[in-house]
């Protein structure tokens, strides 16, 4: 069973990321169409956000990646998601 905990985000930060990902998913122009193909699965924007919210193996992998990118760039974790929301044409 995968470890559903992840380092680098406390619960408040996790909730902020989760909220931002659902906002991104809802503003995505093809929110129900597969847009990500990973680990043998197809993920729509909505499913992707749900996997993170559920802290699935895939979701935790993404969060770990996001936290590491945040550390390297010295930007807040949410900054990456905010750019994706803007790219969807809404804020």
N, CA, C and O atoms as a GROMACS GRO file, in nm:
protein
  364
    1UNK      N    1   0.085  -0.118   0.000
    1UNK     CA    2   0.000   0.000   0.000
    1UNK      C    3   0.089   0.124   0.000
    1UNK      O    4   0.184   0.132   0.079
    2UNK      N    5   0.061   0.222  -0.087
    2UNK     CA    6   0.146   0.341  -0.093
    2UNK      C    7   0.131   0.427   0.032
    2UNK      O    8   0.025   0.430   0.095
    3UNK      N    9   0.237   0.495   0.065
    3UNK     CA   10   0.234   0.590   0.175
    3UNK      C   11   0.158   0.712   0.128
    3UNK      O   12   0.202   0.781   0.036
    4UNK      N   13   0.044   0.740   0.188
    4UNK     CA   14  -0.040   0.850   0.142
    4UNK      C   15  -0.006   0.982   0.211
    4UNK      O   16  -0.081   1.079   0.202
    5UNK      N   17   0.105   0.985   0.278
    5UNK     CA   18   0.154   1.110   0.334
    5UNK      C   19   0.260   1.165   0.242
    5UNK      O   20   0.318   1.092   0.162
    6UNK      N   21   0.285   1.291   0.254
    6UNK     CA   22   0.389   1.352   0.173
    6UNK      C   23   0.453   1.461   0.254
    6UNK      O   24   0.387   1.524   0.337
    7UNK      N   25   0.581   1.484   0.231
    7UNK     CA   26   0.650   1.587   0.308
    7UNK      C   27   0.646   1.717   0.231
    7UNK      O   28   0.633   1.719   0.108
    8UNK      N   29   0.658   1.825   0.304
    8UNK     CA   30   0.665   1.955   0.239
    8UNK      C   31   0.536   2.034   0.240
    8UNK      O   32   0.539   2.155   0.220
    9UNK      N   33   0.424   1.969   0.263
    9UNK     CA   34   0.296   2.040   0.272
    9UNK      C   35   0.229   2.006   0.404
    9UNK      O   36   0.213   1.889   0.439
   10UNK      N   37   0.190   2.109   0.478
   10UNK     CA   38   0.108   2.080   0.595
   10UNK      C   39  -0.037   2.073   0.548
   10UNK      O   40  -0.065   2.094   0.430
   11UNK      N   41  -0.128   2.044   0.638
   11UNK     CA   42  -0.268   2.024   0.599
   11UNK      C   43  -0.329   2.150   0.538
   11UNK      O   44  -0.407   2.140   0.443
   12UNK      N   45  -0.296   2.268   0.590
   12UNK     CA   46  -0.348   2.392   0.532
   12UNK      C   47  -0.300   2.412   0.390
   12UNK      O   48  -0.377   2.450   0.302
   13UNK      N   49  -0.171   2.387   0.367
   13UNK     CA   50  -0.116   2.398   0.232
   13UNK      C   51  -0.180   2.296   0.139
   13UNK      O   52  -0.212   2.326   0.024
   14UNK      N   53  -0.200   2.174   0.189
   14UNK     CA   54  -0.264   2.071   0.109
   14UNK      C   55  -0.404   2.116   0.068
   14UNK      O   56  -0.443   2.099  -0.048
   15UNK      N   57  -0.479   2.171   0.161
   15UNK     CA   58  -0.615   2.218   0.130
   15UNK      C   59  -0.612   2.328   0.026
   15UNK      O   60  -0.698   2.332  -0.063
   16UNK      N   61  -0.515   2.418   0.034
   16UNK     CA   62  -0.502   2.526  -0.065
   16UNK      C   63  -0.471   2.468  -0.204
   16UNK      O   64  -0.529   2.511  -0.304
   17UNK      N   65  -0.380   2.372  -0.209
   17UNK     CA   66  -0.345   2.309  -0.336
   17UNK      C   67  -0.465   2.234  -0.392
   17UNK      O   68  -0.495   2.243  -0.511
   18UNK      N   69  -0.534   2.161  -0.307
   18UNK     CA   70  -0.651   2.086  -0.350
   18UNK      C   71  -0.757   2.181  -0.408
   18UNK      O   72  -0.813   2.154  -0.514
   19UNK      N   73  -0.784   2.289  -0.338
   19UNK     CA   74  -0.883   2.387  -0.386
   19UNK      C   75  -0.839   2.444  -0.521
   19UNK      O   76  -0.921   2.458  -0.612
   20UNK      N   77  -0.712   2.479  -0.533
   20UNK     CA   78  -0.661   2.536  -0.658
   20UNK      C   79  -0.670   2.435  -0.772
   20UNK      O   80  -0.703   2.473  -0.885
   21UNK      N   81  -0.642   2.308  -0.746
   21UNK     CA   82  -0.651   2.206  -0.851
   21UNK      C   83  -0.794   2.186  -0.898
   21UNK      O   84  -0.818   2.166  -1.017
   22UNK      N   85  -0.889   2.190  -0.806
   22UNK     CA   86  -1.029   2.178  -0.848
   22UNK      C   87  -1.072   2.302  -0.928
   22UNK      O   88  -1.150   2.290  -1.022
   23UNK      N   89  -1.021   2.419  -0.891
   23UNK     CA   90  -1.049   2.540  -0.970
   23UNK      C   91  -0.990   2.525  -1.110
   23UNK      O   92  -1.054   2.558  -1.209
   24UNK      N   93  -0.866   2.475  -1.117
   24UNK     CA   94  -0.803   2.451  -1.247
   24UNK      C   95  -0.886   2.353  -1.329
   24UNK      O   96  -0.911   2.376  -1.448
   25UNK      N   97  -0.928   2.243  -1.266
   25UNK     CA   98  -1.005   2.141  -1.338
   25UNK      C   99  -1.136   2.198  -1.392
   25UNK      O  100  -1.175   2.169  -1.505
   26UNK      N  101  -1.203   2.279  -1.312
   26UNK     CA  102  -1.332   2.334  -1.354
   26UNK      C  103  -1.317   2.440  -1.463
   26UNK      O  104  -1.411   2.464  -1.539
   27UNK      N  105  -1.202   2.504  -1.471
   27UNK     CA  106  -1.182   2.605  -1.576
   27UNK      C  107  -1.119   2.545  -1.701
   27UNK      O  108  -1.108   2.613  -1.804
   28UNK      N  109  -1.079   2.419  -1.693
   28UNK     CA  110  -1.017   2.354  -1.809
   28UNK      C  111  -1.119   2.338  -1.920
   28UNK      O  112  -1.231   2.293  -1.894
   29UNK      N  113  -1.084   2.372  -2.044
   29UNK     CA  114  -1.182   2.364  -2.153
   29UNK      C  115  -1.229   2.222  -2.185
   29UNK      O  116  -1.339   2.206  -2.239
   30UNK      N  117  -1.151   2.121  -2.153
   30UNK     CA  118  -1.190   1.981  -2.177
   30UNK      C  119  -1.183   1.902  -2.047
   30UNK      O  120  -1.117   1.799  -2.038
   31UNK      N  121  -1.252   1.953  -1.946
   31UNK     CA  122  -1.238   1.899  -1.810
   31UNK      C  123  -1.268   1.750  -1.794
   31UNK      O  124  -1.221   1.687  -1.700
   32UNK      N  125  -1.347   1.693  -1.886
   32UNK     CA  126  -1.381   1.551  -1.875
   32UNK      C  127  -1.311   1.463  -1.977
   32UNK      O  128  -1.333   1.342  -1.978
   33UNK      N  129  -1.227   1.520  -2.060
   33UNK     CA  130  -1.152   1.444  -2.160
   33UNK      C  131  -1.014   1.410  -2.107
   33UNK      O  132  -0.954   1.490  -2.036
   34UNK      N  133  -0.962   1.293  -2.139
   34UNK     CA  134  -0.826   1.258  -2.093
   34UNK      C  135  -0.724   1.359  -2.145
   34UNK      O  136  -0.718   1.387  -2.265
   35UNK      N  137  -0.644   1.411  -2.054
   35UNK     CA  138  -0.539   1.506  -2.093
   35UNK      C  139  -0.402   1.463  -2.042
   35UNK      O  140  -0.300   1.515  -2.086
   36UNK      N  141  -0.401   1.368  -1.951
   36UNK     CA  142  -0.276   1.319  -1.893
   36UNK      C  143  -0.276   1.167  -1.903
   36UNK      O  144  -0.373   1.101  -1.867
   37UNK      N  145  -0.167   1.114  -1.954
   37UNK     CA  146  -0.150   0.969  -1.965
   37UNK      C  147  -0.028   0.932  -1.883
   37UNK      O  148   0.085   0.965  -1.920
   38UNK      N  149  -0.049   0.863  -1.770
   38UNK     CA  150   0.062   0.833  -1.681
   38UNK      C  151   0.031   0.706  -1.603
   38UNK      O  152  -0.084   0.679  -1.567
   39UNK      N  153   0.134   0.630  -1.579
   39UNK     CA  154   0.124   0.508  -1.498
   39UNK      C  155   0.015   0.416  -1.555
   39UNK      O  156  -0.056   0.348  -1.480
   40UNK      N  157   0.003   0.414  -1.689
   40UNK     CA  158  -0.092   0.327  -1.754
   40UNK      C  159  -0.237   0.371  -1.745
   40UNK      O  160  -0.327   0.295  -1.779
   41UNK      N  161  -0.259   0.492  -1.701
   41UNK     CA  162  -0.395   0.544  -1.683
   41UNK      C  163  -0.416   0.672  -1.763
   41UNK      O  164  -0.320   0.740  -1.802
   42UNK      N  165  -0.541   0.702  -1.788
   42UNK     CA  166  -0.579   0.828  -1.852
   42UNK      C  167  -0.650   0.913  -1.748
   42UNK      O  168  -0.738   0.865  -1.676
   43UNK      N  169  -0.613   1.038  -1.742
   43UNK     CA  170  -0.669   1.128  -1.642
   43UNK      C  171  -0.728   1.252  -1.709
   43UNK      O  172  -0.660   1.322  -1.785
   44UNK      N  173  -0.854   1.279  -1.680
   44UNK     CA  174  -0.913   1.406  -1.719
   44UNK      C  175  -0.870   1.508  -1.614
   44UNK      O  176  -0.814   1.470  -1.510
   45UNK      N  177  -0.896   1.634  -1.639
   45UNK     CA  178  -0.862   1.737  -1.540
   45UNK      C  179  -0.934   1.709  -1.408
   45UNK      O  180  -0.874   1.721  -1.300
   46UNK      N  181  -1.061   1.673  -1.416
   46UNK     CA  182  -1.138   1.644  -1.294
   46UNK      C  183  -1.083   1.522  -1.220
   46UNK      O  184  -1.070   1.523  -1.098
   47UNK      N  185  -1.052   1.417  -1.294
   47UNK     CA  186  -0.998   1.296  -1.230
   47UNK      C  187  -0.862   1.325  -1.168
   47UNK      O  188  -0.831   1.277  -1.058
   48UNK      N  189  -0.781   1.402  -1.238
   48UNK     CA  190  -0.649   1.440  -1.187
   48UNK      C  191  -0.663   1.510  -1.051
   48UNK      O  192  -0.596   1.474  -0.955
   49UNK      N  193  -0.751   1.610  -1.045
   49UNK     CA  194  -0.772   1.682  -0.919
   49UNK      C  195  -0.823   1.588  -0.811
   49UNK      O  196  -0.782   1.597  -0.695
   50UNK      N  197  -0.911   1.497  -0.847
   50UNK     CA  198  -0.964   1.400  -0.751
   50UNK      C  199  -0.857   1.306  -0.697
   50UNK      O  200  -0.859   1.271  -0.579
   51UNK      N  201  -0.766   1.265  -0.783
   51UNK     CA  202  -0.657   1.176  -0.740
   51UNK      C  203  -0.568   1.246  -0.636
   51UNK      O  204  -0.525   1.184  -0.539
   52UNK      N  205  -0.543   1.374  -0.658
   52UNK     CA  206  -0.464   1.450  -0.561
   52UNK      C  207  -0.542   1.464  -0.431
   52UNK      O  208  -0.487   1.442  -0.323
   53UNK      N  209  -0.670   1.500  -0.442
   53UNK     CA  210  -0.753   1.516  -0.322
   53UNK      C  211  -0.761   1.388  -0.241
   53UNK      O  212  -0.762   1.391  -0.118
   54UNK      N  213  -0.767   1.273  -0.310
   54UNK     CA  214  -0.775   1.143  -0.243
   54UNK      C  215  -0.640   1.092  -0.195
   54UNK      O  216  -0.632   0.990  -0.126
   55UNK      N  217  -0.535   1.163  -0.231
   55UNK     CA  218  -0.399   1.123  -0.195
   55UNK      C  219  -0.366   0.982  -0.244
   55UNK      O  220  -0.305   0.901  -0.174
   56UNK      N  221  -0.410   0.955  -0.367
   56UNK     CA  222  -0.376   0.826  -0.428
   56UNK      C  223  -0.225   0.822  -0.453
   56UNK      O  224  -0.155   0.921  -0.435
   57UNK      N  225  -0.177   0.707  -0.496
   57UNK     CA  226  -0.034   0.696  -0.528
   57UNK      C  227   0.003   0.801  -0.634
   57UNK      O  228   0.106   0.867  -0.623
   58UNK      N  229  -0.080   0.814  -0.736
   58UNK     CA  230  -0.057   0.913  -0.840
   58UNK      C  231  -0.062   1.055  -0.782
   58UNK      O  232   0.024   1.138  -0.813
   59UNK      N  233  -0.161   1.083  -0.699
   59UNK     CA  234  -0.175   1.215  -0.639
   59UNK      C  235  -0.057   1.255  -0.553
   59UNK      O  236  -0.009   1.368  -0.560
   60UNK      N  237  -0.011   1.160  -0.471
   60UNK     CA  238   0.104   1.187  -0.385
   60UNK      C  239   0.230   1.208  -0.469
   60UNK      O  240   0.313   1.292  -0.437
   61UNK      N  241   0.244   1.132  -0.577
   61UNK     CA  242   0.359   1.151  -0.666
   61UNK      C  243   0.359   1.293  -0.725
   61UNK      O  244   0.463   1.358  -0.731
   62UNK      N  245   0.242   1.339  -0.767
   62UNK     CA  246   0.232   1.473  -0.821
   62UNK      C  247   0.265   1.577  -0.714
   62UNK      O  248   0.339   1.672  -0.741
   63UNK      N  249   0.212   1.562  -0.594
   63UNK     CA  250   0.239   1.658  -0.487
   63UNK      C  251   0.388   1.662  -0.453
   63UNK      O  252   0.443   1.770  -0.431
   64UNK      N  253   0.451   1.548  -0.448
   64UNK     CA  254   0.594   1.543  -0.420
   64UNK      C  255   0.671   1.619  -0.527
   64UNK      O  256   0.762   1.696  -0.496
   65UNK      N  257   0.635   1.597  -0.653
   65UNK     CA  258   0.697   1.669  -0.764
   65UNK      C  259   0.672   1.820  -0.751
   65UNK      O  260   0.764   1.900  -0.768
   66UNK      N  261   0.549   1.858  -0.720
   66UNK     CA  262   0.514   2.000  -0.709
   66UNK      C  263   0.592   2.069  -0.597
   66UNK      O  264   0.641   2.181  -0.614
   67UNK      N  265   0.605   2.002  -0.484
   67UNK     CA  266   0.680   2.059  -0.371
   67UNK      C  267   0.827   2.075  -0.409
   67UNK      O  268   0.888   2.177  -0.376
   68UNK      N  269   0.884   1.977  -0.477
   68UNK     CA  270   1.024   1.986  -0.517
   68UNK      C  271   1.045   2.101  -0.617
   68UNK      O  272   1.142   2.175  -0.607
   69UNK      N  273   0.954   2.115  -0.712
   69UNK     CA  274   0.965   2.225  -0.808
   69UNK      C  275   0.954   2.360  -0.737
   69UNK      O  276   1.022   2.455  -0.773
   70UNK      N  277   0.869   2.367  -0.638
   70UNK     CA  278   0.852   2.489  -0.559
   70UNK      C  279   0.982   2.524  -0.486
   70UNK      O  280   1.024   2.640  -0.483
   71UNK      N  281   1.043   2.424  -0.427
   71UNK     CA  282   1.169   2.447  -0.356
   71UNK      C  283   1.279   2.495  -0.451
   71UNK      O  284   1.353   2.588  -0.420
   72UNK      N  285   1.288   2.431  -0.566
   72UNK     CA  286   1.393   2.466  -0.661
   72UNK      C  287   1.374   2.606  -0.719
   72UNK      O  288   1.472   2.678  -0.741
   73UNK      N  289   1.251   2.643  -0.744
   73UNK     CA  290   1.224   2.774  -0.805
   73UNK      C  291   1.204   2.883  -0.701
   73UNK      O  292   1.201   3.001  -0.736
   74UNK      N  293   1.189   2.845  -0.576
   74UNK     CA  294   1.162   2.936  -0.466
   74UNK      C  295   1.031   3.014  -0.489
   74UNK      O  296   1.020   3.131  -0.453
   75UNK      N  297   0.935   2.947  -0.550
   75UNK     CA  298   0.801   3.001  -0.570
   75UNK      C  299   0.704   2.922  -0.484
   75UNK      O  300   0.727   2.805  -0.455
   76UNK      N  301   0.595   2.986  -0.443
   76UNK     CA  302   0.494   2.910  -0.368
   76UNK      C  303   0.437   2.796  -0.452
   76UNK      O  304   0.430   2.806  -0.575
   77UNK      N  305   0.398   2.689  -0.387
   77UNK     CA  306   0.343   2.573  -0.457
   77UNK      C  307   0.225   2.614  -0.544
   77UNK      O  308   0.212   2.569  -0.657
   78UNK      N  309   0.140   2.698  -0.492
   78UNK     CA  310   0.019   2.736  -0.565
   78UNK      C  311   0.051   2.817  -0.691
   78UNK      O  312  -0.032   2.823  -0.781
   79UNK      N  313   0.167   2.879  -0.700
   79UNK     CA  314   0.201   2.961  -0.817
   79UNK      C  315   0.194   2.880  -0.947
   79UNK      O  316   0.151   2.932  -1.049
   80UNK      N  317   0.236   2.756  -0.943
   80UNK     CA  318   0.233   2.671  -1.062
   80UNK      C  319   0.090   2.646  -1.107
   80UNK      O  320   0.059   2.649  -1.227
   81UNK      N  321   0.003   2.622  -1.011
   81UNK     CA  322  -0.137   2.595  -1.042
   81UNK      C  323  -0.206   2.723  -1.090
   81UNK      O  324  -0.288   2.720  -1.182
   82UNK      N  325  -0.171   2.836  -1.028
   82UNK     CA  326  -0.231   2.963  -1.071
   82UNK      C  327  -0.199   2.991  -1.218
   82UNK      O  328  -0.285   3.040  -1.291
   83UNK      N  329  -0.077   2.961  -1.261
   83UNK     CA  330  -0.042   2.982  -1.402
   83UNK      C  331  -0.128   2.893  -1.493
   83UNK      O  332  -0.168   2.935  -1.601
   84UNK      N  333  -0.154   2.773  -1.449
   84UNK     CA  334  -0.238   2.682  -1.527
   84UNK      C  335  -0.382   2.733  -1.535
   84UNK      O  336  -0.448   2.720  -1.638
   85UNK      N  337  -0.431   2.790  -1.426
   85UNK     CA  338  -0.566   2.848  -1.426
   85UNK      C  339  -0.573   2.964  -1.524
   85UNK      O  340  -0.668   2.976  -1.601
   86UNK      N  341  -0.472   3.050  -1.519
   86UNK     CA  342  -0.467   3.163  -1.612
   86UNK      C  343  -0.463   3.114  -1.756
   86UNK      O  344  -0.529   3.169  -1.844
   87UNK      N  345  -0.385   3.009  -1.780
   87UNK     CA  346  -0.376   2.953  -1.914
   87UNK      C  347  -0.511   2.899  -1.962
   87UNK      O  348  -0.537   2.896  -2.082
   88UNK      N  349  -0.596   2.859  -1.870
   88UNK     CA  350  -0.730   2.812  -1.906
   88UNK      C  351  -0.822   2.928  -1.944
   88UNK      O  352  -0.933   2.906  -1.993
   89UNK      N  353  -0.777   3.051  -1.922
   89UNK     CA  354  -0.856   3.167  -1.962
   89UNK      C  355  -0.941   3.226  -1.853
   89UNK      O  356  -1.018   3.318  -1.878
   90UNK      N  357  -0.927   3.174  -1.732
   90UNK     CA  358  -1.003   3.228  -1.619
   90UNK      C  359  -0.912   3.240  -1.498
   90UNK      O  360  -0.805   3.179  -1.494
   91UNK      N  361  -0.953   3.316  -1.403
   91UNK     CA  362  -0.879   3.331  -1.279
   91UNK      C  363  -0.970   3.305  -1.165
   91UNK      O  364  -0.929   3.312  -1.050
   0.00000   0.00000   0.00000
